[in-house]
Amino acid sequence: MKQKDLVLLLLAVTIFLVAGYVGYTQLVPKKAGSASAGVPVEKVGAIPDSFDQGALTQLGDPTKVVDYSTPQDFSGLNNTAPFGP
């Protein structure tokens, strides 16, 4: 083999090794201690009776608290011809 062929062979082997390493690192993730522990979730319970009654009345007052959610429209349910007759 000529010297040029050996250089090209070495270059090809290097490219294949780098591509194999990158592919392996992308397909086989590292084992992390925090990933196995899971995601911490905080459960919110019912509001206790000892909660501030003044705050509860303000939360229940419709003039001070605005609900921006839109009511659901269920008028089209069970329509046998939704795209016309």
Buried (B, 14 or more C-beta within 10 A) or exposed (E): EEEEEEEEEEEEEEEEEEEEEEEEEEEEEEEEEEEEEEEEEEEEEEEEEEEEEEEEEEEEEEEEEEEEEEEEEEEEEEEEEEEEE
